[in-house]
Amino acid sequence: MKGNHRAQAVPGKTRARSPSVRQLAQWDHQYLWHPFTQMQEWVQEEPLIIERGRGCYLFDLQGRAYLDGTSSIWVNLHGHRHPALDRALKRQLGKIAHSTLLGLSNPPAIELARELVHIAPKGLTRVFYSDNGSTAVEVALKMAVQYWQQRHPEAGPKQRFLHLNLAYHGDTIGAVSVGNIDLFHRRFKPLLFPTLEAGPPYCYRCPLRLTYPSCGMACLDPIEELLKSHHRELAGLVIEPLVQAAAGMIVHPPGYLKRIRELCTRYHVLLIADEVATGFGRTGTMFACQQEGVTPDLMAVSKGMTGGYMPLAATLTTEEIYQGFLGKYEEFKTFFHGHSYTGNPLGCAVALENLRIFRRERTLLRLRPKVAALARWLEPLTTLPHVGEIRQRGMMVGIELVLDRVTKTPYPLATRIGHHVATEARQHGLLLRPLGNVIVLLPPLSVSLAELQRMVAIVRSAIQTVTER
């Protein structure tokens, strides 16, 4: 017994040694598979390993600071380590980390649903939780198809969807089916369900060779023709309102979204708004749809929902759609869909505090001068010889680099111009993640004017350095 007692570990007396920077880099190359990354190239370089964050800055293992120019891929809103979000997470951990929403409920999920309905476009009344943007879109697609079958079977089979070219709605199969970025999606076409596609309002590279506003948004005419001809088979039209983010921050012209809403209503096709990237203040309003007074039939949200703290998503619907799923048990009108972590209390608690911060810190009001200043500071970049167009909506910016401004000739993808600009920016303390030839700047909403000005200055310097070599 005495020997056994001596062999027991004493709590607090031993501590595992933290791996070194070199060891972590080696393990990263040996064990990790990074998303959207060519790993053959990745393992040839020393990985940048982020250890901590504070405000708009990220810090690597050596303590070097970097401005977070992409909000950690579009999720962070109020900065890293916001005290209120930290406290909300810890408070919830003191109660429970997770319990199922299947047959049970929990206070954070209930309260958050109520708050989401209060801030959403008027008419969205129900909240269905999931895990991320892709799943929120998948939920909307399945809801749309089942709704028509159960509520209005006389309207037609209605099992297809209309979406824009260059669309990106996520990486799961349903979301990919309503997407159209060839580089990401072409290999999976045999797995996808058939859809209808229409040209996007990409004014800089208008496929109709017209100029806004004299064009009268002629790009809407083909969409109306498709709706007119196929409305009996179309369950919904899927769109990112105001900005097609992953397509290169393509900004829609004013009134485009409102017209889409009118067409969907006229031809009895559900409007599905993918606000995963545009939601929670990114475009200057809580949701992009609100800028044109549009209420979609279904709305997918995620990314900034928890302020960049936890994976969480939701699909909001109208009462009309919700009613289509009600019936007796034996009618099986139930929406048979769910996820293990649906309505996760930790995520919901942080998301609830995220919305309180919006109110308490008047985030949207304080955003206005930042958006205006950002536009002013970006304007001089339009004179750079290889900047084709700068697109901005709120705090979402895309800078399209071109080989020739006059002809709008793009850089060949093999030149990796965006990657080189991002690499150069990193040397000056700014982290970016380009979309091909488009430099994306999407800082946290909490960014200070000084930090924002420095970001733009670094972007300008990096573009000049790389394109003038």
MIKE-965921 format. One record per residue: x, y, z of N, C-alpha, C in turn. Coordinates in steps of 0.001 Angstrom, whole numbers, padded with zeros to 6 digits, always signed. Layout:
# residues N
XYZXYZXYZ/...
END
This chain:
# residues 469
+000835-001196+000000+000000+000000+000000+000869+001244+000000/+001963+001198+000778+002838+002349+000877+003459+002680-000469/+003904+001593-001169+004516+001809-002488+003514+002370-003490/+002291+001853-003445+001269+002344-004361+000983+003825-004125/+001004+004239-002854+000724+005630-002520+001784+006546-003133/+003079+006127-003042+004150+006957-003571+004073+007081-005085/+003487+006082-005762+003448+006075-007225+002371+006998-007793/+001424+007442-006958+000345+008275-007462+000848+009689-007776/+000319+010240-008910+000696+011608-009285+000041+012600-008339/+000771+013619-007961+000245+014657-007083-000269+015803-007943/-001561+016128-007872-002120+017205-008695-001363+018511-008493/-001032+019168-009609-000387+020469-009550+001126+020391-009444/+001684+019192-009229+003127+019067-009059+003864+018755-010355/+003144+018239-011349+003798+017933-012633+003050+018637-013751/+003767+019021-014756+003154+019703-015881+003864+019278-017162/+003059+018927-018146+003649+018528-019419+004349+019722-020045/+005517+019484-020596+006272+020553-021225+005612+020939-022545/+005449+022225-022779+004852+022694-024025+005794+022400-025185/+005254+021935-026296+006114+021676-027452+006729+022968-027969/+007893+022876-028524+008592+024038-029068+007961+024469-030381/+008334+025649-030847+007851+026144-032135+008235+025174-033242/+009466+024705-033192+009947+023772-034226+009150+022470-034192/+008847+021986-032985+008099+020736-032864+006685+020891-033409/+006038+022002-033066+004691+022246-033566+004674+022358-035095/+005657+023018-035652+005739+023144-037109+005889+021770-037753/+006722+020936-037139+006928+019580-037662+005634+018777-037588/+004930+018856-036453+003678+018116-036307+002610+018629-037267/+002582+019942-037482+001644+020505-038450+001866+019868-039815/+003110+019828-040264+003426+019238-041569+003173+017736-041599/+003303+017094-040470+003166+015632-040427+001723+015161-040296/+000878+015950-039582-000449+015452-039242-001624+016258-039796/-001460+017537-040029-002588+018378-040409-002818+018424-041914/-004074+018554-042294-004473+018791-043686-005299+020072-043678/-004744+021149-044224-005374+022464-044148-006401+022668-045259/-007466+023397-044976-008510+023646-045981-008041+024614-047069/-008538+024389-048288-008233+025262-049419-006728+025533-049531/-005926+024497-049321-004475+024659-049285-003812+023535-050068/-002888+023907-050965-002091+022910-051660-000990+022449-050698/-001168+021263-050142-000296+020806-049069+001138+020539-049532/+001326+020221-050803+002683+020003-051303+003516+021278-051178/+002855+022417-051361+003547+023692-051184+003649+024051-049703/+002562+023794-048972+002521+024171-047567+003685+023578-046770/+003978+022303-047010+005016+021645-046202+006420+022108-046555/+006537+022923-047591+007849+023467-047951+008129+024776-047214/+007111+025307-046537+007264+026600-045871+007074+026453-044365/+007649+027386-043632+007463+027416-042195+006050+027919-041902/+005222+027153-041207+003841+027602-040967+003791+028754-039975/+002882+029675-040223+002616+030740-039269+001597+030196-038262/+002006+030047-037025+001163+029432-036007+000692+030515-035039/-000602+030765-035042-001181+031803-034189-001468+031222-032811/-000985+031906-031788-001147+031419-030417-002240+032152-029655/-002401+033456-029914-003366+034237-029156-003817+035450-029954/-004823+036126-029432-005319+037318-030092-005772+038344-029079/-005811+039588-029505-006304+040673-028662-006781+041788-029571/-008047+042134-029452-008587+043183-030319-008493+042777-031774/-007930+043643-032603-007798+043353-034031-006462+042703-034374/-005725+042271-033359-004404+041694-033586-004366+040199-033272/-003580+039481-034050-003243+038090-033794-001752+038024-033502/-001355+037082-032639+000042+036963-032249+000523+035539-032487/+001700+035418-033097+002244+034084-033340+003047+033617-032132/+003643+032433-032239+004333+031832-031103+005574+032608-030692/+006098+033418-031612+007254+034256-031282+006828+035615-030719/+005496+035825-030622+005009+037081-030084+004853+038188-031103/+005059+037882-032394+004905+038897-033427+003423+039185-033662/+003096+040468-033832+001708+040905-033964+001328+041105-035424/+000090+040723-035762-000437+040894-037116-001857+041444-037035/-002152+042442-037834-003526+042901-037958-004347+041837-038662/-005523+041553-038124-006399+040509-038674-007242+041115-039796/-006718+041119-041002-007366+041781-042135-008536+041042-042732/-008779+039802-042280-009917+039038-042799-010876+038596-041694/-010710+039191-040491-011577+038795-039367-011548+037288-039153/-010336+036707-039302-010169+035254-039162-011149+034509-040071/-011140+034892-041325-012034+034409-042383-013486+034752-042064/-013704+036065-041859-015018+036686-041902-015900+036370-040698/-015320+035949-039579-016162+035578-038442-016067+036549-037262/-014916+037164-037055-014729+037990-035867-015358+039367-036062/-016086+039831-035066-016777+041118-035165-016242+042158-034197/-016148+041804-032923-015834+042770-031878-014403+042652-031377/-013563+041967-032127-012180+041783-031724-011984+040499-030942/-010738+040070-030887-010394+038847-030156-010323+039141-028656/-010754+038167-027868-010747+038243-026406-011582+039416-025910/-012755+039600-026479-013646+040625-025957-014093+040178-024567/-013912+041016-023550-014206+040578-022172-015625+040052-021978/-016609+040687-022599-017991+040246-022409-018235+038881-023033/-017637+038614-024175-017800+037310-024823-017063+036235-024031/-015875+036580-023521-015154+035633-022669-015992+035261-021450/-016583+036273-020821-017376+036015-019613-018610+035171-019926/-019260+035454-021043-020462+034704-021409-020145+033227-021608/-019018+032954-022245-018615+031561-022465-018314+030866-021141/-017609+031562-020269-017262+030967-018977-018503+030738-018110/-019424+031709-018133-020659+031541-017359-021418+030302-017798/-021522+030115-019104-022262+028959-019602-021535+027654-019286/-020211+027685-019324-019433+026491-018977-019695+026074-017529/-020019+027038-016694-020322+026725-015309-021667+026053-015132/-022454+025986-016210-023778+025347-016151-023787+024033-016930/-023597+024129-018235-023543+022922-019076-022976+023308-020436/-022191+022408-021009-021595+022679-022312-022534+022307-023451/-023259+021202-023291-024173+020803-024362-025254+019863-023858/-026436+020058-024389-027517+019077-024281-028309+019158-025581/-028932+018097-025964-029589+018026-027266-030825+018923-027339/-031156+019343-028549-032392+020081-028797-033479+019135-029321/-033151+017858-029461-034132+016856-029861-034921+016424-028631/-036134+016914-028502-036970+016548-027377-036687+017316-026109/-035692+018211-026129-035355+019045-024982-035125+020473-025481/-034918+021388-024552-034567+022752-024927-033575+023283-023915/-033073+024502-024136-032162+025119-023176-032322+026638-023238/-032086+027333-022130-032327+028777-022087-031587+029585-023148/-030277+029365-023381-029606+030192-024385-030203+030042-025783/-030575+028827-026173-031160+028610-027497-032506+029326-027618/-033297+029292-026557-034600+029953-026571-034439+031469-026661/-033588+032023-025801-033401+033475-025777-032784+033987-027074/-031839+033243-027614-031199+033672-028855-032188+033667-030011/-033026+032639-030076-034034+032583-031144-034923+033822-031092/-035336+034197-029904-036185+035389-029733-035453+036638-030218/-034190+036773-029864-033419+037951-030259-033195+037993-031767/-032925+036845-032367-032714+036798-033813-033964+037246-034565/-035116+036799-034109-036363+037203-034745-036574+038711-034600/-036192+039264-033469-036374+040695-033233-035503+041552-034145/-034284+041074-034495-033374+041895-035306-033426+041540-036786/-034076+040441-037137-034128+039977-038530-035090+040828-039345/-035025+040738-040673-036023+041401-041513-037429+041016-041067/-038315+041988-041027-039672+041775-040526-040373+040667-041306/-040977+039736-040558-041696+038634-041197-041015+037298-041003/-039733+037298-040650-039046+036050-040301-039330+035779-038835/-039945+034640-038542-040470+034408-037197-039981+033130-036531/-039299+032275-037261-038879+030989-036703-037391+030753-036954/-036750+030080-035985-035303+029857-036046-035007+028372-035932/-034262+027852-036914-033821+026454-036889-032293+026469-036841/-031707+025898-035782-030253+025949-035603-029535+024827-036345/-028311+025136-036760-027399+024114-037291-025978+024516-036909/-024990+024046-037677-023599+024165-037220-022759+025211-037953/-023022+025430-039233-022180+026342-040018-022955+026838-041226/-022333+027684-042028-023030+028273-043165-023549+027261-044159/-022748+026253-044464-023180+025227-045417-024438+024519-044935/-024442+024145-043663-025599+023409-043144-026829+024310-043061/-026619+025597-042791-027761+026519-042764-028399+026623-044141/-027580+026615-045189-028100+026639-046556-028784+025322-046888/-028171+024208-046494-028785+022894-046726-030173+022825-046081/-030281+023330-044867-031576+023348-044181-032600+024116-044998/-032199+025285-045517-033121+026106-046305-033572+025382-047566/-032657+024696-048235-033003+023974-049461-034016+022871-049169/-033762+022093-048132-034660+020995-047794-036009+021504-047319/-035986+022574-046545-037247+023171-046103-038089+023625-047293/-037439+024248-048260-038164+024776-049418-038856+023668-050188/-038132+022591-050447-038710+021476-051206-039863+020837-050437/-039664+020581-049153-040716+019935-048364-041926+020849-048184/-041671+022148-048046-042762+023106-047900-043729+023022-049069/-043211+023070-050289-044090+023047-051465-044874+021740-051541/-044223+020631-051200-044906+019343-051253-046078+019291-050273/-045902+019877-049098-046897+019751-048041-047905+020893-048005/-047500+022054-048415-048370+023218-048293-049110+023524-049593/-048423+023424-050728-049025+023780-052011-048626+022771-053100/-049037+021523-052971-048664+020526-053985-049203+020860-055371/-050271+021658-055420-050852+022019-056714-049971+022993-057490/-048994+023605-056815-048144+024605-057470-047165+023977-058459/-046981+022665-058366-046054+021987-059265-045080+021132-058476/-044229+020369-059153-043268+019513-058439-042283+020320-057595/-041826+021450-058087-041003+022413-057344-039877+021753-056543/-038933+021188-057242-037815+020526-056580-036460+021018-057096/-036461+022109-057851-035203+022643-058375-034964+024045-057817/-033731+024538-058058-033367+025856-057547-032678+026668-058644/-032875+027960-058548-032203+028916-059431-031160+029666-058603/-029984+029839-059167-028924+030565-058464-028068+031310-059476/-027185+032142-058998-026321+032933-059863-025031+032190-060180/-024485+032473-061356-023140+031998-061653-022152+032675-060698/-021037+032020-060465-020003+032473-059531-020479+032448-058082/-021623+031795-057846-022146+031727-056485-021344+030739-055645/-021252+031038-054365-020659+030117-053395-021546+030118-052165/-022087+028949-051819-022982+028841-050671-022525+027778-049678/-021293+027293-049829-020775+026304-048900-020207+025096-049605/-019711+024156-048822-018962+023023-049371-019638+021670-049213/-020805+021597-048585-021535+020340-048563-022272+020177-049894/-022706+018990-050203-023169+018686-051550-024366+019525-051989/-025340+019711-051112-026470+020554-051485-026050+021987-051739/-025191+022513-050864-024705+023883-051023-023859+024029-052278/-023075+023013-052584-022273+023041-053817-023176+022996-055044/-024280+022276-054959-025199+022170-056096-025750+023525-056509/-025931+024436-055543-026437+025771-055868-025296+026786-055947/-024085+026285-056072-022919+027140-056259-022406+027030-057679/-021461+027895-058009-020945+027860-059376-019580+028520-059468/-018645+028083-058636-017255+028497-058774-016509+027278-059284/-016176+027303-060545-015678+026121-061230-014469+025503-060542/-013557+026332-060084-012347+025830-059448-012677+024967-058234/-013687+025364-057484-014066+024629-056275-014960+023430-056579/-015795+023526-057616-016945+022633-057740-016918+021631-058893/-016103+021874-059924-016250+021073-061150-016020+019578-060937/-015139+019217-060019-014846+017788-059809-016010+017027-059186/-016937+017759-058592-018027+017103-057865-019346+017118-058626/-019321+017571-059864-020568+017692-060630-021364+016400-060719/-020716+015232-060831-021518+013992-060868-022338+013756-059598/-021964+014403-058508-022669+014195-057240-023817+015178-057030/-023905+016204-057878-024804+017323-057612-026177+017125-058234/-027185+017781-057642-028508+017763-058262-028604+018909-059272/-029432+018753-060307-029515+019768-061367-030158+021056-060876/-029641+022175-061362-030165+023489-061011-030238+024357-062260/-030838+025525-062128-030826+026533-063181-029897+027660-062743/-029183+028246-063705-028204+029281-063394-028475+030528-064211/-028119+031671-063632-028254+032952-064332-027001+033774-064073/-026691+034672-064984-025509+035501-064850-025622+036469-063685/-024522+036711-062982-024532+037639-061850-024392+039083-062335/-024731+040046-061482-024558+041453-061842-023115+041909-061624/-022202+041300-062380-020766+041587-062277-020477+042762-063206/-020765+043961-062723-020733+045142-063585-019366+045386-064209/-018293+045105-063486-016953+045338-064010-016666+044459-065217/-017202+043258-065214-017018+042333-066342-018394+041893-066844/-019219+042845-067197-020597+042560-067602-020636+041627-068807/-021265+040443-068661-021345+039512-069792-022193+040050-070939/-023044+041053-070664-023883+041653-071703-023186+042840-072374/-021989+043167-071870-021190+044293-072402-021935+045613-072304/-022648+045787-071196-023380+047023-070948-022746+047760-069768/-023212+048971-069517-022666+049797-068448-023779+050237-067515/-023526+050081-066218-024483+050541-065222-024294+052035-065006/-025353+052847-064835-026767+052464-064689-027573+052503-065986/-026921+052902-067090-027680+053008-068342-028207+051659-068816/-027658+050572-068299-028095+049226-068687-029502+048913-068189/-029955+049641-067155-031263+049340-066586-031313+047978-065928/-030151+047501-065487-030036+046164-064881-030628+045097-065796/-030162+045123-067044-030638+044155-068038-030320+042724-067642/-029363+042529-066724-029018+041173-066276-030173+040516-065540/-031184+041293-065166-032364+040717-064518-033319+040075-065518/-033237+040474-066777-034164+039945-067787-034057+038427-067936/-032837+037852-068050-032749+036386-068135-033291+035684-066898/-033133+036320-065733-033661+035720-064506-035183+035677-064557/-035785+036758-065025-037247+036763-065140-037720+035718-066146/-036988+035562-067229-037373+034553-068220-037323+033150-067633/-036290+032877-066841-036178+031561-066210-037304+031339-065206/-037617+032354-064423-038704+032234-063459-040045+032043-064166/-040234+032768-065238-041492+032677-065992-041661+031298-066612/-040572+030759-067137-040642+029484-067855-040609+028269-066933/-039977+028413-065761-039726+027229-064920-040297+027344-063517/-041191+028300-063260-041642+028503-061888-042348+027284-061294/-042950+026439-062119-043639+025270-061583-042670+024193-061097/-041421+024290-061497-040436+023316-061019-039443+023927-060030/-039484+025262-059848-038524+025935-058977-039067+026081-057562/-038341+025492-056606-038704+025656-055205-038196+026983-054662/-037038+027433-055145-036485+028664-054610-035384+029240-055463/-035111+030513-055220-033968+031213-055801-033017+031529-054655/-031758+031121-054793-030760+031293-053733-029819+032422-054114/-029599+033350-053182-028758+034498-053491-028065+035016-052237/-026838+035494-052408-026166+036278-051376-026591+037720-051585/-027301+038321-050659-027783+039684-050872-026671+040730-050839/-026674+041589-051827-025780+042742-051978-024358+042392-052393/-023780+041325-051847-022385+041005-052141-022222+039498-052360/-021668+039131-053520-021247+037739-053729-019817+037643-053227/-019670+037166-052011-018412+037291-051295-017276+036470-051905/-017407+035142-051903-016322+034292-052385-016094+034421-053877/-017024+035029-054587-016840+035262-056027-015846+036380-056295/-015417+037065-055237-014493+038172-055401-015087+039483-054932/-015991+039405-053945-016657+040600-053418-017362+041374-054536/-018158+040661-055319-018944+041299-056381-020138+041998-055734/-020188+043318-055866-021229+044121-055238-022374+044338-056225/-023582+043998-055796-024751+044162-056648-025156+045627-056730/-025663+046060-057863-026104+047458-057988-027337+047725-057132/-027537+048974-056711-028708+049317-055892-030012+048923-056574/-030912+048325-055821-032211+047930-056348-032266+046529-056920/-031117+045908-057122-031074+044568-057712-031793+043560-056806/-031462+043561-055529-032056+042603-054601-033562+042815-054485/-033976+044066-054400-035402+044366-054287-036163+043836-055503/-035561+043981-056677-036193+043473-057899-036265+041939-057886/-035245+041293-057383-035249+039834-057250-036401+039396-056346/-036595+040117-055240-037702+039805-054332-039044+039928-055052/-039211+040981-055833-040464+041186-056555-040708+040068-057565/-039661+039628-058248-039813+038559-059243-040167+037235-058574/-039527+036942-057453-039825+035693-056743-041279+035685-056267/-041740+036819-055786-043134+036913-055332-044093+036723-056505/-043792+037361-057619-044679+037282-058785-044806+035864-059301/-043698+035120-059311-043716+033790-059916-043795+032667-058880/-044098+033011-057636-044315+032016-056578-043112+031088-056412/-041966+031717-056248-040716+031002-055986-040140+031566-054690/-039737+030707-053768-039217+031175-052484-037863+031863-052671/-037681+032970-051969-036396+033671-051977-035587+033211-050772/-034439+032616-051050-033545+032125-050003-032329+033042-049962/-032174+033783-048871-031055+034710-048727-029942+034049-047921/-028780+033941-048522-027599+033422-047833-026852+034616-047236/-027132+034886-045957-026489+036005-045261-025346+035517-044370/-024777+034375-044727-023684+033822-043929-022518+034805-043877/-022126+035348-045020-021006+036291-045063-021443+037727-044819/-022639+038081-045280-023073+039485-045239-023781+039881-043955/-024170+038914-043151-024943+039207-041956-024129+039770-040811/-024823+040262-039788-024248+040777-038559-023297+041953-038793/-023802+042921-039550-023129+044206-039662-022111+044367-040758/-021785+043321-041469-020696+043403-042447-020943+044446-043536/-022199+044592-043951-022487+045545-045031-022919+046912-044507/-022916+047084-043181-023307+048357-042594-024631+048317-041876/-025476+047344-042190-026722+047096-041465-026633+045699-040871/-027525+045393-039928-027422+044085-039284-027450+042971-040319/-028401+043077-041267-028450+042124-042366-028530+042890-043681/-027905+042352-044705-027843+043048-045994-029234+043278-046572/-030138+042320-046382-031496+042434-046921-032194+043710-046457/-031848+044164-045270-032527+045320-044693-032219+046611-045437/-031125+046647-046181-030781+047867-046898-031755+048168-048033/-032454+047144-048513-033436+047368-049578-034841+046969-049143/-035032+046872-047831-036354+046571-047307-036899+045225-047746/-036016+044257-047892-036398+042935-048394-036499+041930-047256/-037585+041168-047247-037722+040024-046350-037701+038756-047187/-036672+037931-047040-036659+036662-047765-037612+035673-047123/-037879+034579-047807-038713+033523-047230-037910+032651-046278/-036632+032488-046594-035713+031782-045715-034393+032542-045716/-033715+032564-044574-032452+033289-044465-031454+032464-043668/-030296+032198-044260-029238+031429-043606-028215+032381-043008/-027856+032161-041743-026851+032987-041078-025860+032091-040340/-024635+032604-040199-023596+031898-039445-022435+032861-039225/-021209+032462-039534-019983+033263-039409-019984+034198-038198/-020402+035460-038358-020331+036413-037256-021356+036213-036163/-022127+035176-036235-023237+034964-035299-022771+034912-033841/-021596+034338-033584-021078+034272-032219-019914+035241-032013/-019758+036182-032927-018662+037136-032809-017308+036517-033090/-017307+035314-033689-016049+034650-034012-015567+033707-032935/-016455+033297-032033-016051+032463-030897-016375+030982-031068/-017577+030668-031566-018041+029281-031592-018723+028979-032919/-018650+027720-033389-019410+027342-034583-020902+027312-034265/-021680+028062-035035-023123+028096-034836-023754+028689-036089/-024932+028198-036448-025646+028719-037611-027139+028618-037361/-027895+029313-038192-029351+029251-038075-029977+029519-039433/-031151+028945-039630-031982+029236-040787-033279+029829-040271/-033561+031063-040670-034781+031739-040241-035836+031624-041331/-037079+031431-040935-038161+031272-041898-039368+032127-041499/-040265+032274-042456-041536+032951-042186-042504+031994-041497/-043546+032559-040926-044571+031740-040291-045291+030874-041321/-045435+031380-042529-046085+030618-043599-045341+029312-043860/-044042+029370-043929-043269+028146-044166-043352+027223-042959/-043217+027781-041775-043319+026972-040558-044645+026230-040495/-045732+026900-040843-047054+026283-040796-047166+025088-041734/-046385+025093-042802-046431+023992-043752-045915+022675-043209/-045282+022713-042037-044719+021501-041445-045539+020998-040256/-046666+021627-040019-047499+021220-038888-048529+020188-039322/-048804+019234-038461-049788+018197-038762-049761+017131-037691/-050617+016143-037830-050650+015034-036892-049404+014176-037063/-049043+013475-035985-047833+012664-035993-047798+011724-037190/-048920+011060-037422-048959+010034-038477-048924+010625-039889/-049043+011945-040017-048933+012566-041341-047475+012743-041765/-046576+012644-040798-045135+012743-041051-044755+014011-041810/-045326+015128-041400-044946+016417-041975-043746+017039-041253/-043265+016361-040252-042104+016827-039486-040913+017110-040401/-040120+018103-040047-038869+018344-040759-037823+017408-040169/-037583+016311-040852-036666+015285-040343-035228+015659-040682/-034705+016571-039917-033350+017074-040125-032837+017598-038795/-031564+017388-038520-030989+017905-037283-029517+017561-037183/-028848+018163-036209-027421+017936-035990-027174+017657-034516/-026122+016939-034227-025825+016581-032841-025713+017810-031956/-025095+018878-032501-024871+020077-031700-025872+021193-032008/-027013+020841-032593-028050+021840-032854-028427+022570-031564/-028388+023912-031605-028762+024701-030434-027791+024571-029284/-026523+024328-029587-025505+024159-028546-025527+025329-027562/-025680+025062-026267-025795+026148-025279-024593+027079-025233/-023385+026545-025416-022204+027410-025406-022260+028416-026553/-022511+027902-027755-022582+028782-028917-023700+029791-028797/-024872+029345-028328-026023+030243-028205-025789+031309-027150/-025129+030948-026058-024851+031917-024996-023919+033015-025494/-022903+032625-026242-021961+033617-026776-022647+034464-027848/-023460+033836-028695-024179+034578-029732-025129+035597-029118/-025762+035220-028023-026675+036136-027331-025912+037351-026819/-024736+037119-026254-023916+038231-025773-023388+039065-026939/-023109+038426-028046-022684+039131-029256-023723+040183-029653/-025001+039807-029623-026063+040743-029989-026218+041846-028940/-025973+041510-027686-026028+042536-026641-024926+043573-026832/-023756+043106-027291-022652+044025-027556-023031+044990-028672/-023699+044495-029701-024162+045373-030773-024971+046540-030201/-025868+046228-029265-026711+047279-028674-025914+048161-027713/-025190+047511-026822-024495+048248-025764-023405+049169-026327/-022651+048681-027313-021559+049465-027880-021963+050242-029131/-023262+050178-029470-023782+050891-030651-022894+050626-031877/-022654+049345-032100-021706+048920-033131-022072+049446-034511/-023325+049330-034899-023719+049756-036243-023603+051265-036416/-023934+052014-035381-023821+053472-035453-022359+053888-035546/-021510+053261-034757-020087+053595-034762-019383+053112-036026/-020050+052245-036756-019469+051717-037982-019498+052734-039122/-020473+053627-039098-020674+054530-040232-019450+055372-040567/-018816+056058-039603-017621+056824-039968-016465+055950-040441/-016398+054725-039963-015339+053814-040412-015546+053430-041871/-016798+053151-042234-017105+052794-043626-016768+053957-044556/-017128+055174-044139-016839+056352-044948-015331+056590-045067/-014617+056433-043950-013163+056619-043967-012492+055563-044832/-012966+054338-044738-012403+053263-045555-012543+053588-047034/-013698+054090-047436-013912+054472-048835-012941+055569-049257/-012730+056552-048373-011791+057649-048697-010376+057138-048860/-009955+056255-047967-008585+055761-048012-008356+054792-049171/-009412+054115-049603-009276+053195-050733-009238+053922-052072/-009884+055077-052145-010038+055774-053419-008704+056020-054146/-007630+056453-053464-006364+056662-054175-005787+055398-054801/-006174+054230-054297-005661+052979-054855-006177+052737-056264/-007278+053417-056623-007837+053228-057971-006896+053741-059052/-005922+054550-058672-004976+055086-059665-003789+054151-059893/-003657+053124-059074-002537+052194-059262-002701+051464-060591/-001624+051298-061332-001734+050774-062702-002305+049374-062829/-002283+048576-061757-002778+047204-061856-004008+046958-060980/-004650+048016-060518-005919+047896-059805-007038+048133-060809/-007795+047082-061109-008873+047201-062080-010113+047833-061477/-010526+047328-060318-011716+047857-059661-011616+047621-058163/-012147+048566-057406-012279+048403-055961-013764+048343-055648/-014183+047267-055007-015591+047062-054675-015755+047074-053158/-016657+047910-052676-016868+048026-051240-018350+048104-050928/-018752+047371-049928-020083+047498-049342-019889+047371-047846/-020037+048473-047129-019779+048448-045703-018317+048162-045436/-018061+047116-044649-016688+046734-044315-016215+045541-045147/-016871+045290-046262-016467+044214-047168-015825+044844-048408/-014559+044501-048658-013809+045126-049752-013139+044066-050617/-013245+044237-051920-012516+043412-052875-011760+044312-053841/-010473+044105-053977-009636+044884-054886-009178+043950-056004/-009739+044109-057185-009416+043216-058298-008172+043711-059032/-007151+042884-059040-005905+043217-059723-005933+042682-061145/-005446+043479-062081-005464+043090-063491-004092+043320-064106/-003810+042545-065133-002547+042700-065854-002553+043980-066674/-003723+044296-067233-003873+045487-068061-005188+046175-067733/-005126+047421-067279-006338+048135-066874-007231+048476-068055/-006635+048791-069173-007421+049217-070326-008280+048080-070851/-007674+046911-071005-008393+045751-071547-009043+044894-070463/-008738+045215-069202-009216+044440-068050-008695+043001-068078/-007577+042805-068751-006986+041464-068836-006564+040990-067452/-007078+039852-067001-006707+039371-065664-005305+038783-065642/-004728+038747-064472-003474+038022-064307-003745+036532-064469/-002878+035797-065155-003034+034334-065193-002980+033783-063768/-003825+032806-063481-003869+032256-062129-002513+031726-061679/-001719+031232-062646-000418+030660-062302+000532+031688-061708/+000294+032981-061976+001169+034007-061406+000933+034193-059915/-000252+033772-059440-000604+033837-058016-000378+035235-057460/-000874+036218-058188-000634+037604-057806-001232+037928-056440/-002430+037413-056171-003051+037659-054882-002251+037070-053742/-001745+035872-053934-000928+035207-052916+000330+036011-052624/+000970+036513-053665+002207+037275-053471+001939+038591-052738/+000817+039229-053047+000465+040461-052332+000208+040152-050855/-000489+039063-050581-000757+038685-049196+000539+038361-048453/+001453+037697-049124+002744+037363-048505+003525+038629-048180/+003505+039571-049096+004187+040849-048868+003534+041600-047709/+002205+041607-047652+001501+042296-046570+001842+041686-045212/+002014+040374-045186+002354+039710-043925+003682+040222-043375/+004615+040518-044261+005918+041025-043821+005788+042363-043104/+004681+043057-043340+004450+044364-042713+003361+044314-041640/+002985+043078-041243+002095+042942-040097+000615+042923-040401/+000231+042490-041604-001192+042389-041963-001459+041025-042573/-002447+040310-042039-002818+039006-042572-004003+039151-043518/-003826+038650-044742-004868+038678-045761-005054+037277-046314/-006210+037041-046919-006478+035782-047631-007164+036164-048929/-006428+036204-050058-007012+036658-051323-007934+035627-051942/-008745+036078-052877-009569+035201-053707-009038+035313-055128/-008070+034476-055456-007437+034564-056774-006755+035906-056954/-007199+036675-057956-006627+037994-058234-007288+039106-057428/-008180+038769-056554-008898+039770-055768-008343+039801-054346/-007853+040958-053944-007391+041152-052575-008604+041489-051717/-008824+040698-050688-009976+040888-049812-009528+041572-048523/-010220+042642-048178-010004+043300-046895-011338+043291-046161/-011374+042624-045019-012617+042458-044280-012290+042447-042789/-011989+043623-042229-011546+043688-040835-012686+043516-039852/-012368+043244-038583-013406+043218-037554-014129+044567-037489/-015396+044544-037114-016156+045784-037034-015599+046718-035970/-014892+046159-034997-014345+046947-033893-013048+047653-034251/-012554+047487-035458-011280+048074-035854-011297+049581-035613/-010186+050107-035127-010088+051550-034926-009752+052222-036256/-009966+053533-036316-009637+054272-037538-008146+054186-037836/-007326+054244-036804-005875+054148-037005-005488+052783-037558/-006094+051729-036996-005795+050376-037490-006275+050200-038915/-007441+050745-039216-007998+050639-040563-007115+051372-041574/-006670+052548-041208-005811+053317-042106-004496+052579-042353/-003960+051958-041309-002720+051200-041469-002933+050002-042377/-004074+049322-042242-004374+048189-043117-004355+048614-044588/-005040+049720-044886-005110+050186-046271-003726+050580-046771/-002930+051212-045923-001577+051615-046316-000717+050396-046641/-000845+049348-045840-000063+048129-046097-000526+047466-047384/-001849+047418-047597-002369+046832-048833-001823+047583-050042/-001865+048899-049986-001362+049704-051104+000115+049418-051366/+000900+049431-050301+002335+049189-050438+002610+047798-050996/+001859+046804-050498+002070+045426-050966+001716+045283-052442/+000619+045909-052879+000225+045844-054294+001297+046489-055156/+001776+047648-054742+002816+048341-055521+004092+047528-055606/+004510+046994-054470+005757+046221-054435+005697+045012-055364/+004579+044285-055312+004457+043048-056088+004213+043315-057568/+003345+044269-057896+002978+044477-059303+004000+045294-060078/+004891+045981-059362+005878+046819-060056+007262+046185-060091/+007347+044917-059700+008627+044226-059752+009112+044061-061193/
END
